Amino acid sequence: MKRGVRFKFRLYVAGNAPNSLQAVANLGALCRTHLPDQFEIEVVDVLREPKRALSDGVFMTPMLLPLEPLPSRRIVGTLSRADQILMALGLEAVAA
């Protein structure tokens, strides 16, 4: 893990679909606001890497898979409700 990075996320998207683009933008904004200089985001396009998505058990997009810290919860959707995303990730204390 890179120095200073405490949170690693993998976001599965389906090409340039509107909900995928929205999820990328929303996750980026959430991380910049609540986890500045502490995050790393990997975006995986399931249209380009379908076997990888299947091996990770991804059957819907957009899907956020938090990698670190553990334990993690998979979150499906555009990630538009920052408060709910932070709570699902156990990060509401970070946001305070």
Secondary structure, DSSP 8 states (H G I E B T S, - for coil): --TT--EEEEEEE-TT-HHHHHHHHHHHHHHHHHSTTSEEEEEEETTT-HHHHHHTT--SSSEEEEEESSS---EES----HHHHHHHTT-HHHH-
